[in-house]
Structure formats: C-alpha cells, structure tokens
Amino acid sequence: MTTRTTAGIGTLTLRPLDPLKDAGLLHSWVTHPKAAFWMMQDARLEDVERAYMEIAADEHHHAYLGLHDGVPAFLMEQYDPAHRELVGLYEPLPGDVGMHFLVAPTDRPVHGFTRAVITAVMAHLFEDPATERVVVEPDVSNKAVHALNEAVGFVAEREIQKPEKRALLSFCTREQFEKAVANA
C-alpha cells in the first residue's frame, strides 16, 4: 500500500483492487457520464467484474483502488507497454510503465484533488526503482487530462491510432516528474 498526504487535500492511499468486492463501486464510476473517456459507459456489473478479473490474472496489468482519507475515490491501472495497450505502437524502453487513472464522480469537487491524485499515482509508480518513465495514451480530445499530465511532467510525443481511439502518446521520466512536483 502506498500513502501520500497532501496539504489541503488529505491522505491518498493505493491498495490492490479486489475485482469482486470492488466491482459494484467501479461500475458506478466507469458508467458515469464524467467517465466517458474510460469507454465503459454501457458496461454491466458483470462486464466490470470480468474486465477486472482479467486484469487481476494478468502479470502485465495491475489495478489499484485509491482511497481519500480511507474512502474509495479513484482508480489506477498500471501496465507493461511492451505487452499491453501499446504493443506495436511505439518502441518501449526498459523501465517504461503504462498508466491510466480515473477519479470517482462527485457532487462536491475539491479544488486540486485530481492533481493530487495524479501526483500520488506518479509517486507510487516511481517508488519502484525499475521505473524509468511513465507512458500514457489518453484520448486526443481529453484536454483536461492533457493539462494534468503536463502539470506532473509529461511531454506529448505524438498522436497514435489505437483500435478504440486516437490517442496522445506522452512520456514522463522520473526527473521530469520530480522537477514538476518541486515547482508546483
């Protein structure tokens, strides 16, 4: 479990996702209109259970539930881009780690929360000394996440065509992340 405390936000903790126990909660998140870029809008509960059971069984893909002061508040997926998501779309380097994150919908948004989440996610990924850079591939039209990515040090490289979307391939090294966080 990884824990990070941010002034004015609180404590963010990551724990391994339990696909069966957490599926109902995840279903409410991934089918919410604010999660359109997650591309599970029409998913049934069984679809979410199945998707996360597959991730749990996959040695190259992992899912974590993020807690805000002990309450579920976000989802993070980590994957090996040499084996999942980006195979054949770019040349992975040793130490590359892919990442997706989703903040739970809320009626009471907290200013700075999503940035604190992506910062905690990145800190978690870089806790592993083998991680050299983080790779993301958000939808090209997801301008909000592009701004968040840039705020934590990501640099966009190019657009790529994935089977499900046109994506902006972006990278963030440990040094870029540390510099961005130090300047925040």
C-alpha positions as CSV (number, residue, x, y, z in Angstrom):
1,M,0.0,0.0,0.0
2,T,1.2,3.5,-0.9
3,T,0.2,6.5,1.1
4,R,0.7,10.2,0.3
5,T,-0.6,13.2,2.3
6,T,-1.2,16.5,0.5
7,A,-1.9,19.7,2.4
8,G,-5.5,20.9,2.0
9,I,-6.5,17.5,0.4
10,G,-5.8,14.8,2.9
11,T,-4.3,11.3,2.7
12,L,-4.4,9.3,-0.5
13,T,-3.7,5.6,-0.4
14,L,-3.4,3.0,-3.1
15,R,-4.3,-0.6,-2.4
16,P,-4.6,-3.6,-4.8
17,L,-8.1,-3.7,-6.3
18,D,-10.3,-6.6,-5.3
19,P,-12.2,-7.3,-8.6
20,L,-15.3,-8.9,-7.0
21,K,-15.5,-6.8,-3.8
22,D,-14.9,-3.5,-5.6
23,A,-16.8,-4.2,-8.9
24,G,-20.1,-2.5,-7.8
25,L,-18.3,0.7,-6.8
26,L,-16.2,0.6,-10.0
27,H,-19.3,0.0,-12.1
28,S,-20.9,3.2,-10.7
29,W,-17.7,5.1,-11.6
30,V,-17.0,3.8,-15.1
31,T,-20.6,4.1,-16.3
32,H,-21.0,7.7,-15.0
33,P,-21.1,10.4,-17.8
34,K,-17.9,12.0,-16.4
35,A,-16.1,8.8,-17.2
36,A,-16.8,8.8,-20.9
37,F,-13.1,8.5,-21.8
38,W,-12.9,5.3,-19.8
39,M,-15.1,3.8,-22.6
40,M,-17.3,1.6,-20.3
41,Q,-20.5,3.7,-20.4
42,D,-22.7,0.8,-21.3
43,A,-20.9,-1.9,-19.2
44,R,-23.0,-4.1,-17.0
45,L,-21.8,-5.1,-13.5
46,E,-20.7,-8.5,-14.9
47,D,-18.7,-6.7,-17.6
48,V,-16.8,-4.7,-15.0
49,E,-16.2,-7.8,-12.8
50,R,-14.9,-9.7,-15.9
51,A,-12.6,-6.9,-17.0
52,Y,-11.0,-6.5,-13.6
53,M,-10.8,-10.3,-13.0
54,E,-8.8,-10.4,-16.3
55,I,-6.5,-7.6,-15.1
56,A,-6.0,-9.4,-11.7
57,A,-5.0,-12.6,-13.6
58,D,-2.6,-10.7,-16.0
59,E,1.1,-10.5,-15.0
60,H,1.5,-7.4,-17.2
61,H,-1.5,-5.3,-15.9
62,H,-2.5,-4.3,-12.4
63,A,-5.3,-2.3,-10.9
64,Y,-5.4,-0.3,-7.7
65,L,-8.2,1.4,-5.7
66,G,-7.3,4.8,-4.5
67,L,-8.6,6.0,-1.1
68,H,-9.1,9.5,0.1
69,D,-8.9,9.6,3.9
70,G,-9.9,5.9,3.8
71,V,-12.8,6.4,1.4
72,P,-12.7,5.0,-2.2
73,A,-12.1,7.9,-4.5
74,F,-10.0,6.9,-7.6
75,L,-8.8,4.0,-9.7
76,M,-5.3,3.5,-11.1
77,E,-4.2,0.9,-13.6
78,Q,-0.5,0.1,-14.3
79,Y,0.6,-1.9,-17.3
80,D,3.7,-3.0,-19.1
81,P,3.5,-1.3,-22.5
82,A,5.8,-3.9,-24.1
83,H,3.0,-6.4,-23.5
84,R,-0.3,-4.5,-23.2
85,E,-2.1,-1.4,-24.7
86,L,0.8,-0.1,-26.8
87,V,2.3,-3.2,-28.4
88,G,3.4,-2.2,-31.9
89,L,2.6,1.5,-31.5
90,Y,5.9,2.7,-30.2
91,E,9.3,1.2,-29.2
92,P,9.2,0.7,-25.4
93,L,12.4,1.3,-23.4
94,P,13.5,-0.7,-20.4
95,G,11.7,0.8,-17.4
96,D,8.7,2.0,-19.2
97,V,5.4,1.7,-17.3
98,G,2.0,2.5,-18.7
99,M,-0.7,4.1,-16.5
100,H,-4.4,5.0,-16.5
101,F,-6.3,6.8,-13.7
102,L,-9.9,7.7,-13.1
103,V,-11.2,9.9,-10.3
104,A,-14.6,9.0,-9.0
105,P,-17.5,11.3,-9.9
106,T,-18.6,13.5,-7.0
107,D,-21.2,16.2,-6.3
108,R,-18.6,18.1,-4.1
109,P,-15.4,18.5,-6.1
110,V,-12.4,19.6,-4.1
111,H,-10.1,22.1,-5.7
112,G,-6.7,20.5,-6.5
113,F,-7.9,16.9,-5.8
114,T,-7.4,15.5,-9.3
115,R,-3.9,16.9,-9.4
116,A,-3.1,15.4,-6.0
117,V,-4.4,12.1,-7.3
118,I,-2.2,12.0,-10.4
119,T,0.8,13.2,-8.3
120,A,0.2,10.3,-5.8
121,V,-0.2,7.9,-8.7
122,M,3.1,9.0,-10.3
123,A,4.9,8.9,-6.9
124,H,3.6,5.3,-6.5
125,L,4.9,4.3,-9.9
126,F,8.3,5.9,-9.3
127,E,8.7,4.2,-5.9
128,D,9.7,1.2,-8.0
129,P,13.4,1.8,-8.8
130,A,13.0,-0.1,-12.0
131,T,10.5,2.5,-13.3
132,E,12.4,4.9,-15.6
133,R,9.4,6.7,-17.3
134,V,5.7,6.6,-17.3
135,V,3.8,6.3,-20.6
136,V,0.2,7.5,-21.1
137,E,-2.1,7.4,-24.1
138,P,-5.2,9.5,-23.4
139,D,-7.8,10.3,-26.0
140,V,-6.6,13.3,-28.1
141,S,-9.8,15.2,-27.2
142,N,-9.4,14.8,-23.4
143,K,-7.9,18.3,-22.9
144,A,-8.4,18.2,-19.1
145,V,-6.2,15.2,-18.7
146,H,-3.6,16.6,-21.1
147,A,-3.2,19.6,-18.8
148,L,-3.0,17.4,-15.7
149,N,-0.3,15.2,-17.4
150,E,1.7,18.3,-18.3
151,A,1.4,19.6,-14.8
152,V,3.2,16.5,-13.4
153,G,5.9,16.5,-16.1
154,F,4.5,14.6,-19.1
155,V,5.7,15.6,-22.5
156,A,3.5,14.8,-25.5
157,E,5.4,13.0,-28.3
158,R,2.8,12.3,-31.0
159,E,-0.7,11.1,-31.8
160,I,-1.2,7.4,-32.3
161,Q,-4.2,5.4,-33.6
162,K,-5.3,2.7,-31.1
163,P,-8.1,0.3,-32.0
164,E,-10.5,2.2,-29.8
165,K,-9.4,5.8,-30.1
166,R,-7.0,8.4,-31.4
167,A,-4.5,8.9,-28.5
168,L,-1.8,11.3,-27.5
169,L,1.3,9.3,-26.6
170,S,3.1,11.1,-23.8
171,F,6.1,10.3,-21.5
172,C,7.3,11.4,-18.1
173,T,10.7,10.5,-16.7
174,R,11.4,10.4,-13.0
175,E,13.5,13.6,-13.4
176,Q,10.6,15.4,-15.2
177,F,8.2,14.3,-12.5
178,E,10.5,15.4,-9.7
179,K,11.1,18.8,-11.3
180,A,7.3,19.4,-12.0
181,V,6.4,18.4,-8.4
182,A,9.2,20.6,-6.9
183,N,7.9,23.6,-9.0
184,A,4.3,23.1,-8.1
